[in-house]
Amino acid sequence: MSNPELSERELEVLHLMAQGMSNLDIATALIIAESSVKSHVN
């Protein structure tokens, strides 16, 4: 069974998504690759 809790980074990404930021905007804000943002979303 998987862990239903989100990591700290996943929560950061979720918070920024809730503010309407795009994956690219989130990646820039967190200084990570856009592919990493997509991975956290999944």
mmCIF entry with sequence, helices, sheets and N, C-alpha, C, O atoms, coordinates in Angstrom:
data_MODEL
# 
_entry.id   MODEL 
# 
_entity.id                         1 
_entity.type                       polymer 
_entity.pdbx_number_of_molecules   1 
# 
_entity_poly.entity_id                      1 
_entity_poly.type                           'polypeptide(L)' 
_entity_poly.nstd_linkage                   no 
_entity_poly.nstd_monomer                   no 
_entity_poly.pdbx_seq_one_letter_code       MSNPELSERELEVLHLMAQGMSNLDIATALIIAESSVKSHVN 
_entity_poly.pdbx_seq_one_letter_code_can   MSNPELSERELEVLHLMAQGMSNLDIATALIIAESSVKSHVN 
_entity_poly.pdbx_strand_id                 A 
# 
loop_
_entity_poly_seq.entity_id 
_entity_poly_seq.num 
_entity_poly_seq.mon_id 
_entity_poly_seq.hetero 
1 1  MET n 
1 2  SER n 
1 3  ASN n 
1 4  PRO n 
1 5  GLU n 
1 6  LEU n 
1 7  SER n 
1 8  GLU n 
1 9  ARG n 
1 10 GLU n 
1 11 LEU n 
1 12 GLU n 
1 13 VAL n 
1 14 LEU n 
1 15 HIS n 
1 16 LEU n 
1 17 MET n 
1 18 ALA n 
1 19 GLN n 
1 20 GLY n 
1 21 MET n 
1 22 SER n 
1 23 ASN n 
1 24 LEU n 
1 25 ASP n 
1 26 ILE n 
1 27 ALA n 
1 28 THR n 
1 29 ALA n 
1 30 LEU n 
1 31 ILE n 
1 32 ILE n 
1 33 ALA n 
1 34 GLU n 
1 35 SER n 
1 36 SER n 
1 37 VAL n 
1 38 LYS n 
1 39 SER n 
1 40 HIS n 
1 41 VAL n 
1 42 ASN n 
# 
_struct_asym.id          A 
_struct_asym.entity_id   1 
# 
loop_
_struct_conf.conf_type_id 
_struct_conf.id 
_struct_conf.pdbx_PDB_helix_id 
_struct_conf.beg_label_comp_id 
_struct_conf.beg_label_asym_id 
_struct_conf.beg_label_seq_id 
_struct_conf.pdbx_beg_PDB_ins_code 
_struct_conf.end_label_comp_id 
_struct_conf.end_label_asym_id 
_struct_conf.end_label_seq_id 
_struct_conf.pdbx_end_PDB_ins_code 
_struct_conf.beg_auth_comp_id 
_struct_conf.beg_auth_asym_id 
_struct_conf.beg_auth_seq_id 
_struct_conf.end_auth_comp_id 
_struct_conf.end_auth_asym_id 
_struct_conf.end_auth_seq_id 
_struct_conf.pdbx_PDB_helix_class 
_struct_conf.details 
_struct_conf.pdbx_PDB_helix_length 
HELX_P HELX_P1 AA1 GLU A 8  ? ALA A 18 ? GLU A 8  ALA A 18 1 ? 11 
HELX_P HELX_P2 AA2 ASN A 23 ? LEU A 30 ? ASN A 23 LEU A 30 1 ? 8  
HELX_P HELX_P3 AA3 GLU A 34 ? VAL A 41 ? GLU A 34 VAL A 41 1 ? 8  
# 
_struct_conf_type.id          HELX_P 
_struct_conf_type.criteria    ? 
_struct_conf_type.reference   ? 
# 
loop_
_atom_site.group_PDB 
_atom_site.id 
_atom_site.type_symbol 
_atom_site.label_atom_id 
_atom_site.label_alt_id 
_atom_site.label_comp_id 
_atom_site.label_asym_id 
_atom_site.label_entity_id 
_atom_site.label_seq_id 
_atom_site.pdbx_PDB_ins_code 
_atom_site.Cartn_x 
_atom_site.Cartn_y 
_atom_site.Cartn_z 
_atom_site.occupancy 
_atom_site.B_iso_or_equiv 
_atom_site.pdbx_formal_charge 
_atom_site.auth_seq_id 
_atom_site.auth_comp_id 
_atom_site.auth_asym_id 
_atom_site.auth_atom_id 
_atom_site.pdbx_PDB_model_num 
ATOM 1   N N  . MET A 1 1  ? 0.843  -1.190 0.000   1.00 0.00 ? 1  MET A N  1 
ATOM 2   C CA . MET A 1 1  ? 0.000  0.000  0.000   1.00 0.00 ? 1  MET A CA 1 
ATOM 3   C C  . MET A 1 1  ? 0.881  1.242  0.000   1.00 0.00 ? 1  MET A C  1 
ATOM 4   O O  . MET A 1 1  ? 1.863  1.303  0.739   1.00 0.00 ? 1  MET A O  1 
ATOM 5   N N  . SER A 1 2  ? 0.542  2.235  -0.820  1.00 0.00 ? 2  SER A N  1 
ATOM 6   C CA . SER A 1 2  ? 1.364  3.431  -0.922  1.00 0.00 ? 2  SER A CA 1 
ATOM 7   C C  . SER A 1 2  ? 1.084  4.392  0.231   1.00 0.00 ? 2  SER A C  1 
ATOM 8   O O  . SER A 1 2  ? 0.031  4.351  0.866   1.00 0.00 ? 2  SER A O  1 
ATOM 9   N N  . ASN A 1 3  ? 2.066  5.256  0.473   1.00 0.00 ? 3  ASN A N  1 
ATOM 10  C CA . ASN A 1 3  ? 1.952  6.261  1.525   1.00 0.00 ? 3  ASN A CA 1 
ATOM 11  C C  . ASN A 1 3  ? 1.126  7.431  0.997   1.00 0.00 ? 3  ASN A C  1 
ATOM 12  O O  . ASN A 1 3  ? 1.526  8.054  0.013   1.00 0.00 ? 3  ASN A O  1 
ATOM 13  N N  . PRO A 1 4  ? -0.011 7.752  1.615   1.00 0.00 ? 4  PRO A N  1 
ATOM 14  C CA . PRO A 1 4  ? -0.872 8.811  1.102   1.00 0.00 ? 4  PRO A CA 1 
ATOM 15  C C  . PRO A 1 4  ? -0.356 10.217 1.395   1.00 0.00 ? 4  PRO A C  1 
ATOM 16  O O  . PRO A 1 4  ? -0.885 11.187 0.852   1.00 0.00 ? 4  PRO A O  1 
ATOM 17  N N  . GLU A 1 5  ? 0.660  10.349 2.237   1.00 0.00 ? 5  GLU A N  1 
ATOM 18  C CA . GLU A 1 5  ? 1.172  11.662 2.582   1.00 0.00 ? 5  GLU A CA 1 
ATOM 19  C C  . GLU A 1 5  ? 2.033  12.221 1.465   1.00 0.00 ? 5  GLU A C  1 
ATOM 20  O O  . GLU A 1 5  ? 2.710  11.480 0.752   1.00 0.00 ? 5  GLU A O  1 
ATOM 21  N N  . LEU A 1 6  ? 1.999  13.543 1.324   1.00 0.00 ? 6  LEU A N  1 
ATOM 22  C CA . LEU A 1 6  ? 2.799  14.221 0.312   1.00 0.00 ? 6  LEU A CA 1 
ATOM 23  C C  . LEU A 1 6  ? 4.120  14.659 0.927   1.00 0.00 ? 6  LEU A C  1 
ATOM 24  O O  . LEU A 1 6  ? 4.189  15.004 2.107   1.00 0.00 ? 6  LEU A O  1 
ATOM 25  N N  . SER A 1 7  ? 5.159  14.639 0.115   1.00 0.00 ? 7  SER A N  1 
ATOM 26  C CA . SER A 1 7  ? 6.462  15.121 0.581   1.00 0.00 ? 7  SER A CA 1 
ATOM 27  C C  . SER A 1 7  ? 6.411  16.643 0.702   1.00 0.00 ? 7  SER A C  1 
ATOM 28  O O  . SER A 1 7  ? 5.485  17.292 0.214   1.00 0.00 ? 7  SER A O  1 
ATOM 29  N N  . GLU A 1 8  ? 7.413  17.187 1.355   1.00 0.00 ? 8  GLU A N  1 
ATOM 30  C CA . GLU A 1 8  ? 7.496  18.639 1.500   1.00 0.00 ? 8  GLU A CA 1 
ATOM 31  C C  . GLU A 1 8  ? 7.542  19.313 0.131   1.00 0.00 ? 8  GLU A C  1 
ATOM 32  O O  . GLU A 1 8  ? 6.890  20.336 -0.078  1.00 0.00 ? 8  GLU A O  1 
ATOM 33  N N  . ARG A 1 9  ? 8.304  18.750 -0.799  1.00 0.00 ? 9  ARG A N  1 
ATOM 34  C CA . ARG A 1 9  ? 8.417  19.328 -2.146  1.00 0.00 ? 9  ARG A CA 1 
ATOM 35  C C  . ARG A 1 9  ? 7.083  19.226 -2.883  1.00 0.00 ? 9  ARG A C  1 
ATOM 36  O O  . ARG A 1 9  ? 6.684  20.167 -3.570  1.00 0.00 ? 9  ARG A O  1 
ATOM 37  N N  . GLU A 1 10 ? 6.395  18.098 -2.747  1.00 0.00 ? 10 GLU A N  1 
ATOM 38  C CA . GLU A 1 10 ? 5.090  17.938 -3.401  1.00 0.00 ? 10 GLU A CA 1 
ATOM 39  C C  . GLU A 1 10 ? 4.103  18.974 -2.871  1.00 0.00 ? 10 GLU A C  1 
ATOM 40  O O  . GLU A 1 10 ? 3.302  19.515 -3.632  1.00 0.00 ? 10 GLU A O  1 
ATOM 41  N N  . LEU A 1 11 ? 4.158  19.250 -1.581  1.00 0.00 ? 11 LEU A N  1 
ATOM 42  C CA . LEU A 1 11 ? 3.281  20.270 -1.003  1.00 0.00 ? 11 LEU A CA 1 
ATOM 43  C C  . LEU A 1 11 ? 3.623  21.653 -1.543  1.00 0.00 ? 11 LEU A C  1 
ATOM 44  O O  . LEU A 1 11 ? 2.727  22.456 -1.804  1.00 0.00 ? 11 LEU A O  1 
ATOM 45  N N  . GLU A 1 12 ? 4.917  21.939 -1.713  1.00 0.00 ? 12 GLU A N  1 
ATOM 46  C CA . GLU A 1 12 ? 5.333  23.219 -2.295  1.00 0.00 ? 12 GLU A CA 1 
ATOM 47  C C  . GLU A 1 12 ? 4.773  23.365 -3.708  1.00 0.00 ? 12 GLU A C  1 
ATOM 48  O O  . GLU A 1 12 ? 4.223  24.406 -4.065  1.00 0.00 ? 12 GLU A O  1 
ATOM 49  N N  . VAL A 1 13 ? 4.921  22.313 -4.501  1.00 0.00 ? 13 VAL A N  1 
ATOM 50  C CA . VAL A 1 13 ? 4.427  22.330 -5.879  1.00 0.00 ? 13 VAL A CA 1 
ATOM 51  C C  . VAL A 1 13 ? 2.909  22.508 -5.889  1.00 0.00 ? 13 VAL A C  1 
ATOM 52  O O  . VAL A 1 13 ? 2.387  23.304 -6.670  1.00 0.00 ? 13 VAL A O  1 
ATOM 53  N N  . LEU A 1 14 ? 2.204  21.784 -5.038  1.00 0.00 ? 14 LEU A N  1 
ATOM 54  C CA . LEU A 1 14 ? 0.748  21.891 -4.957  1.00 0.00 ? 14 LEU A CA 1 
ATOM 55  C C  . LEU A 1 14 ? 0.316  23.310 -4.593  1.00 0.00 ? 14 LEU A C  1 
ATOM 56  O O  . LEU A 1 14 ? -0.621 23.849 -5.183  1.00 0.00 ? 14 LEU A O  1 
ATOM 57  N N  . HIS A 1 15 ? 0.993  23.907 -3.633  1.00 0.00 ? 15 HIS A N  1 
ATOM 58  C CA . HIS A 1 15 ? 0.669  25.273 -3.212  1.00 0.00 ? 15 HIS A CA 1 
ATOM 59  C C  . HIS A 1 15 ? 0.835  26.259 -4.377  1.00 0.00 ? 15 HIS A C  1 
ATOM 60  O O  . HIS A 1 15 ? -0.011 27.128 -4.590  1.00 0.00 ? 15 HIS A O  1 
ATOM 61  N N  . LEU A 1 16 ? 1.923  26.116 -5.117  1.00 0.00 ? 16 LEU A N  1 
ATOM 62  C CA . LEU A 1 16 ? 2.161  27.014 -6.250  1.00 0.00 ? 16 LEU A CA 1 
ATOM 63  C C  . LEU A 1 16 ? 1.160  26.764 -7.377  1.00 0.00 ? 16 LEU A C  1 
ATOM 64  O O  . LEU A 1 16 ? 0.729  27.703 -8.047  1.00 0.00 ? 16 LEU A O  1 
ATOM 65  N N  . MET A 1 17 ? 0.793  25.505 -7.585  1.00 0.00 ? 17 MET A N  1 
ATOM 66  C CA . MET A 1 17 ? -0.229 25.189 -8.592  1.00 0.00 ? 17 MET A CA 1 
ATOM 67  C C  . MET A 1 17 ? -1.552 25.847 -8.217  1.00 0.00 ? 17 MET A C  1 
ATOM 68  O O  . MET A 1 17 ? -2.255 26.379 -9.076  1.00 0.00 ? 17 MET A O  1 
ATOM 69  N N  . ALA A 1 18 ? -1.884 25.807 -6.926  1.00 0.00 ? 18 ALA A N  1 
ATOM 70  C CA . ALA A 1 18 ? -3.141 26.389 -6.446  1.00 0.00 ? 18 ALA A CA 1 
ATOM 71  C C  . ALA A 1 18 ? -3.169 27.895 -6.679  1.00 0.00 ? 18 ALA A C  1 
ATOM 72  O O  . ALA A 1 18 ? -4.240 28.496 -6.760  1.00 0.00 ? 18 ALA A O  1 
ATOM 73  N N  . GLN A 1 19 ? -1.989 28.503 -6.784  1.00 0.00 ? 19 GLN A N  1 
ATOM 74  C CA . GLN A 1 19 ? -1.902 29.941 -7.069  1.00 0.00 ? 19 GLN A CA 1 
ATOM 75  C C  . GLN A 1 19 ? -1.990 30.224 -8.564  1.00 0.00 ? 19 GLN A C  1 
ATOM 76  O O  . GLN A 1 19 ? -1.948 31.379 -8.987  1.00 0.00 ? 19 GLN A O  1 
ATOM 77  N N  . GLY A 1 20 ? -2.114 29.158 -9.364  1.00 0.00 ? 20 GLY A N  1 
ATOM 78  C CA . GLY A 1 20 ? -2.286 29.320 -10.802 1.00 0.00 ? 20 GLY A CA 1 
ATOM 79  C C  . GLY A 1 20 ? -0.994 29.340 -11.597 1.00 0.00 ? 20 GLY A C  1 
ATOM 80  O O  . GLY A 1 20 ? -0.989 29.699 -12.774 1.00 0.00 ? 20 GLY A O  1 
ATOM 81  N N  . MET A 1 21 ? 0.109  28.953 -10.955 1.00 0.00 ? 21 MET A N  1 
ATOM 82  C CA . MET A 1 21 ? 1.393  28.963 -11.656 1.00 0.00 ? 21 MET A CA 1 
ATOM 83  C C  . MET A 1 21 ? 1.499  27.766 -12.598 1.00 0.00 ? 21 MET A C  1 
ATOM 84  O O  . MET A 1 21 ? 0.985  26.685 -12.311 1.00 0.00 ? 21 MET A O  1 
ATOM 85  N N  . SER A 1 22 ? 2.177  27.980 -13.730 1.00 0.00 ? 22 SER A N  1 
ATOM 86  C CA . SER A 1 22 ? 2.416  26.897 -14.681 1.00 0.00 ? 22 SER A CA 1 
ATOM 87  C C  . SER A 1 22 ? 3.570  26.034 -14.192 1.00 0.00 ? 22 SER A C  1 
ATOM 88  O O  . SER A 1 22 ? 4.293  26.415 -13.272 1.00 0.00 ? 22 SER A O  1 
ATOM 89  N N  . ASN A 1 23 ? 3.739  24.874 -14.809 1.00 0.00 ? 23 ASN A N  1 
ATOM 90  C CA . ASN A 1 23 ? 4.862  24.003 -14.450 1.00 0.00 ? 23 ASN A CA 1 
ATOM 91  C C  . ASN A 1 23 ? 6.191  24.732 -14.625 1.00 0.00 ? 23 ASN A C  1 
ATOM 92  O O  . ASN A 1 23 ? 7.089  24.604 -13.793 1.00 0.00 ? 23 ASN A O  1 
ATOM 93  N N  . LEU A 1 24 ? 6.314  25.493 -15.705 1.00 0.00 ? 24 LEU A N  1 
ATOM 94  C CA . LEU A 1 24 ? 7.552  26.229 -15.957 1.00 0.00 ? 24 LEU A CA 1 
ATOM 95  C C  . LEU A 1 24 ? 7.782  27.297 -14.892 1.00 0.00 ? 24 LEU A C  1 
ATOM 96  O O  . LEU A 1 24 ? 8.907  27.480 -14.427 1.00 0.00 ? 24 LEU A O  1 
ATOM 97  N N  . ASP A 1 25 ? 6.716  28.002 -14.504 1.00 0.00 ? 25 ASP A N  1 
ATOM 98  C CA . ASP A 1 25 ? 6.833  29.019 -13.455 1.00 0.00 ? 25 ASP A CA 1 
ATOM 99  C C  . ASP A 1 25 ? 7.257  28.390 -12.130 1.00 0.00 ? 25 ASP A C  1 
ATOM 100 O O  . ASP A 1 25 ? 8.096  28.934 -11.413 1.00 0.00 ? 25 ASP A O  1 
ATOM 101 N N  . ILE A 1 26 ? 6.671  27.246 -11.817 1.00 0.00 ? 26 ILE A N  1 
ATOM 102 C CA . ILE A 1 26 ? 7.000  26.537 -10.581 1.00 0.00 ? 26 ILE A CA 1 
ATOM 103 C C  . ILE A 1 26 ? 8.453  26.081 -10.606 1.00 0.00 ? 26 ILE A C  1 
ATOM 104 O O  . ILE A 1 26 ? 9.174  26.227 -9.619  1.00 0.00 ? 26 ILE A O  1 
ATOM 105 N N  . ALA A 1 27 ? 8.876  25.530 -11.735 1.00 0.00 ? 27 ALA A N  1 
ATOM 106 C CA . ALA A 1 27 ? 10.255 25.074 -11.877 1.00 0.00 ? 27 ALA A CA 1 
ATOM 107 C C  . ALA A 1 27 ? 11.222 26.234 -11.667 1.00 0.00 ? 27 ALA A C  1 
ATOM 108 O O  . ALA A 1 27 ? 12.241 26.081 -10.993 1.00 0.00 ? 27 ALA A O  1 
ATOM 109 N N  . THR A 1 28 ? 10.912 27.372 -12.232 1.00 0.00 ? 28 THR A N  1 
ATOM 110 C CA . THR A 1 28 ? 11.766 28.555 -12.075 1.00 0.00 ? 28 THR A CA 1 
ATOM 111 C C  . THR A 1 28 ? 11.789 29.017 -10.623 1.00 0.00 ? 28 THR A C  1 
ATOM 112 O O  . THR A 1 28 ? 12.852 29.339 -10.091 1.00 0.00 ? 28 THR A O  1 
ATOM 113 N N  . ALA A 1 29 ? 10.631 29.053 -9.982  1.00 0.00 ? 29 ALA A N  1 
ATOM 114 C CA . ALA A 1 29 ? 10.541 29.520 -8.592  1.00 0.00 ? 29 ALA A CA 1 
ATOM 115 C C  . ALA A 1 29 ? 11.299 28.603 -7.634  1.00 0.00 ? 29 ALA A C  1 
ATOM 116 O O  . ALA A 1 29 ? 11.913 29.075 -6.677  1.00 0.00 ? 29 ALA A O  1 
ATOM 117 N N  . LEU A 1 30 ? 11.258 27.296 -7.887  1.00 0.00 ? 30 LEU A N  1 
ATOM 118 C CA . LEU A 1 30 ? 11.883 26.334 -6.985  1.00 0.00 ? 30 LEU A CA 1 
ATOM 119 C C  . LEU A 1 30 ? 13.295 25.935 -7.430  1.00 0.00 ? 30 LEU A C  1 
ATOM 120 O O  . LEU A 1 30 ? 13.966 25.139 -6.773  1.00 0.00 ? 30 LEU A O  1 
ATOM 121 N N  . ILE A 1 31 ? 13.730 26.507 -8.558  1.00 0.00 ? 31 ILE A N  1 
ATOM 122 C CA . ILE A 1 31 ? 15.052 26.215 -9.122  1.00 0.00 ? 31 ILE A CA 1 
ATOM 123 C C  . ILE A 1 31 ? 15.225 24.703 -9.333  1.00 0.00 ? 31 ILE A C  1 
ATOM 124 O O  . ILE A 1 31 ? 16.194 24.097 -8.876  1.00 0.00 ? 31 ILE A O  1 
ATOM 125 N N  . ILE A 1 32 ? 14.253 24.122 -10.039 1.00 0.00 ? 32 ILE A N  1 
ATOM 126 C CA . ILE A 1 32 ? 14.300 22.711 -10.419 1.00 0.00 ? 32 ILE A CA 1 
ATOM 127 C C  . ILE A 1 32 ? 13.878 22.602 -11.885 1.00 0.00 ? 32 ILE A C  1 
ATOM 128 O O  . ILE A 1 32 ? 13.368 23.560 -12.466 1.00 0.00 ? 32 ILE A O  1 
ATOM 129 N N  . ALA A 1 33 ? 14.092 21.448 -12.464 1.00 0.00 ? 33 ALA A N  1 
ATOM 130 C CA . ALA A 1 33 ? 13.705 21.225 -13.858 1.00 0.00 ? 33 ALA A CA 1 
ATOM 131 C C  . ALA A 1 33 ? 12.183 21.099 -13.970 1.00 0.00 ? 33 ALA A C  1 
ATOM 132 O O  . ALA A 1 33 ? 11.511 20.636 -13.048 1.00 0.00 ? 33 ALA A O  1 
ATOM 133 N N  . GLU A 1 34 ? 11.663 21.522 -15.119 1.00 0.00 ? 34 GLU A N  1 
ATOM 134 C CA . GLU A 1 34 ? 10.222 21.394 -15.351 1.00 0.00 ? 34 GLU A CA 1 
ATOM 135 C C  . GLU A 1 34 ? 9.800  19.929 -15.287 1.00 0.00 ? 34 GLU A C  1 
ATOM 136 O O  . GLU A 1 34 ? 8.697  19.624 -14.834 1.00 0.00 ? 34 GLU A O  1 
ATOM 137 N N  . SER A 1 35 ? 10.659 19.029 -15.733 1.00 0.00 ? 35 SER A N  1 
ATOM 138 C CA . SER A 1 35 ? 10.345 17.596 -15.656 1.00 0.00 ? 35 SER A CA 1 
ATOM 139 C C  . SER A 1 35 ? 10.208 17.140 -14.207 1.00 0.00 ? 35 SER A C  1 
ATOM 140 O O  . SER A 1 35 ? 9.425  16.236 -13.918 1.00 0.00 ? 35 SER A O  1 
ATOM 141 N N  . SER A 1 36 ? 10.956 17.753 -13.297 1.00 0.00 ? 36 SER A N  1 
ATOM 142 C CA . SER A 1 36 ? 10.841 17.420 -11.872 1.00 0.00 ? 36 SER A CA 1 
ATOM 143 C C  . SER A 1 36 ? 9.473  17.865 -11.329 1.00 0.00 ? 36 SER A C  1 
ATOM 144 O O  . SER A 1 36 ? 8.854  17.169 -10.524 1.00 0.00 ? 36 SER A O  1 
ATOM 145 N N  . VAL A 1 37 ? 9.028  19.017 -11.780 1.00 0.00 ? 37 VAL A N  1 
ATOM 146 C CA . VAL A 1 37 ? 7.704  19.504 -11.356 1.00 0.00 ? 37 VAL A CA 1 
ATOM 147 C C  . VAL A 1 37 ? 6.642  18.507 -11.809 1.00 0.00 ? 37 VAL A C  1 
ATOM 148 O O  . VAL A 1 37 ? 5.756  18.141 -11.036 1.00 0.00 ? 37 VAL A O  1 
ATOM 149 N N  . LYS A 1 38 ? 6.735  18.070 -13.062 1.00 0.00 ? 38 LYS A N  1 
ATOM 150 C CA . LYS A 1 38 ? 5.773  17.107 -13.602 1.00 0.00 ? 38 LYS A CA 1 
ATOM 151 C C  . LYS A 1 38 ? 5.803  15.806 -12.800 1.00 0.00 ? 38 LYS A C  1 
ATOM 152 O O  . LYS A 1 38 ? 4.761  15.201 -12.551 1.00 0.00 ? 38 LYS A O  1 
ATOM 153 N N  . SER A 1 39 ? 6.979  15.389 -12.405 1.00 0.00 ? 39 SER A N  1 
ATOM 154 C CA . SER A 1 39 ? 7.120  14.179 -11.606 1.00 0.00 ? 39 SER A CA 1 
ATOM 155 C C  . SER A 1 39 ? 6.454  14.330 -10.250 1.00 0.00 ? 39 SER A C  1 
ATOM 156 O O  . SER A 1 39 ? 5.780  13.411 -9.784  1.00 0.00 ? 39 SER A O  1 
ATOM 157 N N  . HIS A 1 40 ? 6.633  15.475 -9.615  1.00 0.00 ? 40 HIS A N  1 
ATOM 158 C CA . HIS A 1 40 ? 6.014  15.730 -8.310  1.00 0.00 ? 40 HIS A CA 1 
ATOM 159 C C  . HIS A 1 40 ? 4.491  15.758 -8.433  1.00 0.00 ? 40 HIS A C  1 
ATOM 160 O O  . HIS A 1 40 ? 3.783  15.303 -7.534  1.00 0.00 ? 40 HIS A O  1 
ATOM 161 N N  . VAL A 1 41 ? 3.997  16.287 -9.537  1.00 0.00 ? 41 VAL A N  1 
ATOM 162 C CA . VAL A 1 41 ? 2.548  16.354 -9.754  1.00 0.00 ? 41 VAL A CA 1 
ATOM 163 C C  . VAL A 1 41 ? 1.970  14.947 -9.887  1.00 0.00 ? 41 VAL A C  1 
ATOM 164 O O  . VAL A 1 41 ? 0.894  14.652 -9.367  1.00 0.00 ? 41 VAL A O  1 
ATOM 165 N N  . ASN A 1 42 ? 2.697  14.093 -10.586 1.00 0.00 ? 42 ASN A N  1 
ATOM 166 C CA . ASN A 1 42 ? 2.226  12.717 -10.750 1.00 0.00 ? 42 ASN A CA 1 
ATOM 167 C C  . ASN A 1 42 ? 2.250  11.985 -9.428  1.00 0.00 ? 42 ASN A C  1 
ATOM 168 O O  . ASN A 1 42 ? 1.887  10.811 -9.366  1.00 0.00 ? 42 ASN A O  1 
# 
